[in-house]
Amino acid sequence: MIQNIINNKSTKLFILLGGFFIANAFIAEVIGVKIFSLERTLGIEPFKIPLFGNDFSFSLTTGVLLWPVVFIMTDIINEYYGKQGVQFLSYLTVSLLAYAFLMYYFAIHLVPADWWPASKMEQGVNNMQSAFAQIFGQGIAIILGSLIAFMLGQIVDVIIFQKIKKWSGEKMIWLRATGSTIVSQFIDSFVVLMIAFYLYPKYISDANGKAWPFALVMSICIGNYIYKFIVAIVLTPVIYIVHDWIEKYLGEEQAAEMKKAALLQK
């Protein structure tokens, strides 16, 4: 039985694509706590563009490095395994992320060994326990916003992808893949930040919760989306490269059958 599963090309491909999909989502969630300056990373001074009453510059969460990849993987999986394949992986990813955040919570609250908090002072980390808690202890607002944004983005991505494919057929892979990603990334960019830093602290959190100014949240949302938009366009050739590899791996006949079955799913 195991040998049959391993030898089945479509099954092996689904495991490969699904594993890469989930891994990218996990990495994006963990590294997303860091905010970086895109301009300084590129060796230039930050932009100071007036926007919503703020000096706008590209201060981005490091999660933007991988979320466009996740949504492109969504389109590739959608192409060969349809809506049901994407939904299965999306639900599995959200469940595993929720489980991971729960484990992070318990890990943070384990009492550290006496020597450990000061063990990295020579490397500039004054308190390892505090650093560990800050990296892995994302607030409930960020977790909630991220999971909701991810699921909404996935749902919209699948719907748009399927509609464009039914209209375009096998032509214009770039349109259905990049087009659906651009729209879903717009939703993802705005929903996660609005929930995490504006709506949740303002309407749900306790008295200590403090919402960011709406103008500030909007300017950051726009910066994140502009970056994701550009990356989605830049990654378009990668979609064709991956498609060509899959077609060669599966064989023309099997690939055609899988794409036809994926499109007929309801």
Secondary structure as UniProt FT lines:
FT   HELIX           2..7
FT   HELIX           9..31
FT   TURN            32..33
FT   STRAND          35..37
FT   HELIX           38..41
FT   TURN            42..43
FT   STRAND          49..51
FT   TURN            52..53
FT   STRAND          54..56
FT   STRAND          59..61
FT   HELIX           62..65
FT   HELIX           67..108
FT   TURN            114..115
FT   TURN            117..120
FT   HELIX           121..123
FT   HELIX           128..136
FT   HELIX           140..168
FT   TURN            169..170
FT   HELIX           173..194
FT   HELIX           195..204
FT   TURN            207..208
FT   HELIX           214..234
FT   HELIX           236..250
FT   HELIX           252..264
//
